């Protein structure tokens, strides 16, 4: 007798689905999209903070060594530095995560800019110049 087998058996399909599931989970773990998004946000923070520091130092050079009034020993929200906009920075940058902001203060004789976002704090994202 001739065996006319067409299609796949249920066990073959289940084995293939299992293998695909294992491979897909390994790829997702290897790629780790959450970590990549976090690294991208932290890179944006570095860029924003460097822009703010450049604006502060340009302000200081223009004013013969006087820093903006918003920079004190206590950390203040960068949004309060209205003296910098629009002459020294076109628009004050905002943190990439909603609900967080950049803080600026004197750290001894240097300027410290940090983010209030927990992922930035954990990664040590700050600018001290």
DATA-V316071 format. One record per helix or strand. SS is the DSSP state (H for helix, E for strand). FROM is the first residue (numbers start at 0). TO is the last residue. If there is no record, write none. Layout:
[[SS & FROM & TO] [SS & FROM & TO]]
This chain:
[[H & 9 & 30] [H & 32 & 61] [E & 75 & 76] [H & 77 & 79] [E & 101 & 106] [E & 109 & 114] [H & 117 & 122] [E & 125 & 127]]
